[in-house]
Amino acid sequence: MSTRILIVGGGYVAVWAHRAVHRRLRRRMRRGEVTTTIVAPGLSHRFHGFTGEVLGGVLPPQRVATALADLCPLADLVDGTVTSVDLAAGRATVATADGDAVELGFDHLVLAAGSSDSQFPAGIAEHGHSTKNPVGFEELRRRLAEPWEHMVVVGGGLAGAELCAAIAERFTGDGRRIHLVHSGDTLVPELLPRYRGLARYVRRQLDGYGVQVHTGTAVLKVGETGVELDDDTSLPADLVVSTSGQRPVAIPGTEGLARHPDGRLRVDGYLKVAGQPRVWSGGDVAAVPHLVSGRPSPANALWAIKHGAHLGRNLARELRGRRPRRFAYLGLGRSASLGVGKGAAHLYGMPFTGWSAWLTRAAFFLIYMPSRRQAVAAAGELFAAVRSRGRH
């Protein structure tokens, strides 16, 4: 009798969880004793670490998208979306890309569908653009290549700052205006209060690009030609991008699962959903407790990779009759690219900026790209960008 593992999603958690299981149970998978089925729309994994480099024209768009078939050996792949699950019966209903509805059984379920773009502010879904959703990302990339004069980026965290810097660097001297709107009093709050120097560095780089930063005000509504702010002013905008938040994807049938106040699933230190011995989760959809603080670990790519790898190892341990191990990753730090050679990072508590930070970030991202072929190609393209910068 085969043990069936169903993985919902094609992001970091899904890929690294499958690979961890495959690495440890390869022989059993080849004999059909253990199977993994991955359900994801498009069956393509997107590496979000270099989003800014793609939008800034440093890397081609194909560099951050890799077919799941190339990343997940021996996995059964289903192009579609899980529309409901029956946890008691161990069944999931899938709407496939062909328009069919199929049922898949499972013995272990991995909920790794990640998050979707926030629907706030009002009008963002109709008139804004996305960097997380693949279709929305391609639409934004296409619009950037067309004529535009004014862009508004909503959200002043590292993601918003990186996006502004990448696009401003690409269009330097073109007379285009980029506005960054942040409801907080200071930019990049995830760096505060400990790394105020890094926060100031980020602000200086944006000022140097001519990005107009608006703090202490929020976007109330996004329209066809601009945005309305809560201070009774407005900004013209041909393009609006929100980086102000994500919503965990909730699958029908999981409503009764324990959740954190922010909507993420409550999981224990072993990456199991609370009260569910055969349901696992990690990444944006899960509130994974930090080993030391007990608070939910950050929702970003590196943490999702670590969640997925540990989840897969624990799943394999259980199938071997061994006890799972507690998730003990403590984090490395944070980093951001603000243009070629302009980085801001802290690693093991040590802050640094400029070329050293930019190169460190690039090296880490290349290491964690799931495809070696893509990583080698990206390394060459980043080196070409560095050489081009040197000539100028």
C-alpha positions in Angstrom: 0.0 0.0 0.0 1.5 3.3 -1.1 1.8 6.3 1.2 0.4 9.3 -0.6 1.7 12.8 0.0 -0.3 15.6 -1.6 1.5 19.0 -1.8 -0.7 22.1 -2.5 1.3 24.8 -4.3 4.4 25.1 -6.4 6.4 27.7 -4.4 9.4 27.4 -2.1 7.8 25.2 0.5 6.5 22.8 -2.1 9.8 22.4 -4.0 12.0 22.0 -1.0 9.7 19.7 0.9 9.4 17.4 -2.1 13.2 17.4 -2.6 13.8 16.6 1.0 11.5 13.6 0.8 12.9 12.5 -2.5 16.5 12.7 -1.2 15.7 10.4 1.8 13.1 8.1 0.3 14.2 7.9 -3.3 14.2 4.1 -3.4 10.8 3.8 -1.9 9.5 6.4 -4.3 10.9 4.4 -7.3 9.2 1.3 -6.0 5.9 3.2 -5.7 5.8 2.8 -1.9 5.7 6.6 -1.4 4.3 9.0 -3.9 4.2 12.8 -3.9 1.7 14.7 -6.0 2.1 18.5 -6.5 -0.9 20.6 -7.5 -0.1 24.0 -8.8 -1.4 26.3 -11.5 1.0 26.5 -14.5 3.4 23.9 -13.0 6.1 26.6 -12.8 8.1 27.7 -9.8 8.9 31.4 -9.6 12.0 32.6 -7.7 11.0 36.0 -6.3 14.4 37.0 -5.0 15.4 38.7 -8.2 12.0 40.4 -9.0 13.6 43.8 -8.9 16.4 42.7 -11.2 13.9 41.5 -13.8 11.7 44.6 -13.6 14.9 46.7 -13.7 16.0 45.0 -16.9 19.1 43.4 -15.3 17.9 39.8 -15.7 15.5 38.4 -18.3 12.1 37.2 -17.1 12.7 33.6 -18.0 15.5 33.5 -15.4 13.1 33.5 -12.4 10.7 30.8 -13.8 11.5 27.1 -13.8 9.3 24.2 -14.7 8.4 22.1 -11.7 9.2 19.0 -13.8 12.8 20.1 -13.8 12.9 20.7 -10.0 10.9 17.8 -8.6 12.0 14.4 -9.8 9.6 11.5 -9.4 6.7 13.9 -8.4 3.3 13.5 -10.0 2.4 17.0 -11.3 -1.2 18.3 -11.7 -1.8 21.6 -13.4 -4.6 23.1 -11.5 -5.9 24.5 -8.2 -7.2 22.7 -5.1 -10.7 23.9 -4.6 -11.6 21.9 -1.5 -10.2 19.3 0.9 -11.9 16.8 3.1 -9.4 16.3 5.9 -11.3 13.4 7.6 -11.6 11.4 4.4 -8.2 12.3 3.0 -9.5 13.7 -0.3 -8.9 16.9 -2.3 -10.9 18.2 -5.2 -8.8 19.8 -8.0 -10.0 22.1 -10.8 -7.5 21.3 -13.6 -6.3 23.6 -16.3 -8.3 21.5 -18.8 -11.5 22.4 -17.0 -12.0 19.0 -15.3 -12.7 18.4 -11.6 -10.7 15.4 -10.2 -10.3 13.9 -6.8 -7.0 13.0 -5.2 -6.5 11.0 -2.1 -3.8 11.6 0.5 -2.3 10.2 3.6 -0.3 13.3 4.3 -1.2 16.8 3.2 1.2 19.7 2.8 -0.5 23.1 2.7 1.9 25.3 0.8 -0.3 27.5 -1.4 1.4 30.7 0.0 -0.3 34.0 -0.2 -2.1 36.2 -2.7 -1.9 39.9 -3.2 -3.7 42.1 -0.8 -7.0 43.6 -2.0 -6.2 46.9 -0.2 -6.3 49.8 -0.9 -9.7 49.9 -2.7 -9.4 49.7 -6.5 -5.9 48.0 -6.5 -7.3 44.8 -8.0 -8.9 46.7 -10.9 -6.3 49.4 -11.6 -3.2 48.2 -9.9 -0.4 45.7 -10.7 1.2 42.8 -8.9 4.6 41.4 -8.4 3.5 38.2 -6.7 0.9 36.7 -9.1 2.6 35.4 -12.2 0.0 36.9 -14.6 0.0 40.2 -12.8 3.8 40.3 -12.8 3.9 39.8 -16.6 1.4 42.5 -17.1 3.4 44.9 -15.0 6.6 44.0 -16.9 4.7 44.6 -20.2 3.4 48.0 -19.0 6.8 49.1 -17.9 8.0 48.8 -21.5 5.1 51.0 -22.8 5.0 54.8 -22.4 4.2 56.0 -18.9 5.0 59.1 -16.8 3.9 58.5 -13.2 4.2 55.5 -11.0 2.9 55.0 -7.5 4.3 52.2 -5.3 2.2 51.5 -2.2 4.1 50.2 0.8 7.5 51.4 2.2 9.0 48.1 3.4 12.1 46.6 1.8 10.0 45.2 -1.1 8.6 48.6 -2.0 12.0 50.3 -1.7 13.7 47.6 -3.9 11.0 48.0 -6.5 11.3 51.8 -6.6 15.1 51.6 -6.9 15.1 49.0 -9.6 12.7 50.9 -11.8 14.2 54.3 -11.1 17.7 52.9 -12.0 16.3 51.5 -15.3 14.7 54.8 -16.3 17.2 57.2 -15.0 17.2 60.5 -17.0 13.9 59.7 -18.7 11.9 62.3 -16.8 9.5 59.8 -15.3 8.3 60.3 -11.8 8.1 57.5 -9.1 6.2 58.0 -5.9 6.5 55.8 -2.8 3.6 56.1 -0.4 4.0 54.6 3.1 1.5 54.9 5.9 4.2 54.7 8.6 6.4 57.5 9.8 9.6 56.0 8.5 10.5 53.7 5.7 11.6 50.1 6.0 10.2 49.5 9.4 11.5 45.9 9.4 15.0 47.4 9.9 14.0 49.5 12.9 14.9 50.3 15.6 18.1 48.2 15.5 19.4 49.1 12.0 18.6 52.8 11.8 21.8 53.3 9.8 20.6 50.9 7.1 17.2 52.6 7.0 18.8 56.0 6.5 21.0 54.4 3.7 17.9 53.1 1.9 16.3 56.6 2.1 19.4 58.3 0.7 19.5 55.9 -2.3 15.8 56.6 -3.1 16.4 60.3 -2.8 19.4 60.0 -5.1 17.2 58.4 -7.7 14.6 61.2 -7.4 11.9 59.0 -5.9 9.3 61.1 -4.2 8.7 59.5 -0.8 5.4 60.2 1.1 5.4 58.9 4.7 2.7 59.2 7.3 -0.1 58.9 4.7 -2.0 56.1 3.2 -3.6 55.4 -0.2 -7.4 55.3 0.2 -8.4 54.5 -3.4 -6.7 53.6 -6.7 -8.4 54.9 -9.8 -7.7 54.8 -13.5 -5.5 57.9 -13.6 -4.2 58.2 -10.0 -4.5 57.5 -6.3 -6.4 59.3 -3.5 -4.5 59.7 -0.2 -5.9 60.0 3.3 -4.6 63.5 3.7 -7.1 64.8 1.1 -4.5 65.0 -1.7 -4.0 62.8 -4.8 -1.2 61.7 -7.0 -1.3 61.1 -10.8 -0.4 57.5 -11.7 -0.2 55.6 -15.0 1.0 52.6 -13.0 0.2 51.6 -9.4 1.9 48.7 -7.6 1.1 47.5 -4.1 3.7 45.9 -1.9 1.8 46.6 1.3 0.8 43.1 2.3 -0.3 39.6 1.3 -3.2 37.4 2.2 -2.7 33.7 3.2 -4.5 31.5 0.7 -7.3 29.6 2.5 -8.6 26.5 0.9 -12.3 25.5 1.4 -12.4 22.7 3.9 -9.6 24.1 6.1 -11.8 26.8 7.7 -11.8 24.8 11.0 -8.0 24.6 11.3 -6.4 26.7 14.1 -5.2 30.1 12.8 -3.1 33.0 14.0 -4.9 36.4 14.3 -3.3 37.4 10.9 -5.0 34.5 9.2 -2.0 32.2 8.9 -2.3 28.5 10.0 -1.1 27.7 13.5 1.7 25.1 13.3 3.8 23.5 15.9 7.6 23.4 16.1 7.7 20.3 13.8 5.7 22.1 11.0 2.5 20.2 11.7 -0.8 22.1 11.7 -2.1 22.3 15.2 -4.3 19.3 16.1 -3.6 17.6 12.7 -1.1 14.8 12.9 -0.9 14.4 9.1 -1.3 17.9 7.9 1.9 20.0 7.4 2.5 23.6 6.4 5.1 26.4 6.1 5.8 29.6 4.3 3.4 32.5 3.9 0.4 30.5 4.8 1.7 29.3 8.2 2.7 31.0 11.5 5.7 28.9 12.2 7.0 29.6 15.8 10.6 30.9 16.1 12.6 28.6 18.4 13.8 31.4 20.7 11.1 34.1 20.6 8.1 31.9 20.0 6.7 34.5 17.7 5.8 33.6 14.0 8.9 33.5 11.9 9.2 36.1 9.0 7.2 35.5 5.8 9.9 35.7 3.2 11.6 33.4 0.7 14.5 32.2 2.8 12.3 31.2 5.7 9.9 29.5 3.4 12.8 27.5 1.9 13.9 26.5 5.4 10.3 25.6 6.3 10.0 23.4 3.3 13.3 21.6 3.7 12.6 20.9 7.4 9.0 19.8 6.7 10.2 17.4 4.1 12.9 15.9 6.4 10.4 15.5 9.2 7.9 13.8 6.9 10.5 11.4 5.7 11.5 10.7 9.3 8.0 9.8 10.2 7.6 7.5 7.2 10.8 5.8 8.5 9.3 5.4 11.9 11.4 8.0 13.5 10.5 11.0 15.6 10.4 14.4 13.9 12.8 17.2 14.9 12.0 20.7 16.0 12.5 23.5 13.5 15.5 25.3 14.9 16.6 27.8 12.1 17.2 31.2 13.7 17.7 33.3 10.6 20.6 35.0 8.9 19.4 38.6 8.5 17.9 40.7 5.8 19.1 42.3 2.6 18.0 44.5 -0.2 19.3 45.7 -3.6 18.8 49.4 -4.4 20.5 49.2 -7.8 23.7 47.5 -9.0 26.3 47.9 -6.3 23.9 49.5 -3.9 23.0 47.0 -1.2 21.7 47.2 2.4 22.1 44.2 4.5 22.6 42.8 8.0 24.1 39.4 8.5 24.2 37.8 12.0 23.6 41.2 13.4 26.3 43.0 11.4 25.1 45.8 9.1 26.8 46.7 5.9 26.0 48.6 2.7 27.3 49.3 -0.8 29.0 46.7 -3.0 29.7 44.3 -0.1 26.0 44.1 0.7 25.0 43.9 -2.9 27.4 41.1 -3.7 26.5 39.1 -0.5 22.8 39.3 -1.4 23.5 38.2 -5.0 25.6 35.3 -3.8 23.0 34.1 -1.3 20.2 34.3 -3.8 22.2 32.4 -6.4 22.9 29.7 -3.9 19.2 29.3 -3.1 17.9 29.3 -6.6 16.4 25.8 -7.0 17.8 25.4 -10.5 21.6 25.2 -10.9 21.3 25.9 -14.6 19.3 29.1 -13.9 21.7 30.2 -11.2 24.7 29.9 -13.5 23.0 31.9 -16.2 21.9 34.5 -13.7 25.4 34.8 -12.3 26.7 35.6 -15.8 24.0 38.2 -16.4 24.7 39.9 -13.0 28.4 39.9 -13.7 27.7 41.6 -17.1 25.6 44.2 -15.2 28.5 44.8 -12.9 30.9 45.2 -15.8 28.6 47.6 -17.5 28.3 49.6 -14.4 32.1 49.8 -14.2 32.3 51.2 -17.8 30.0 53.9 -16.8 
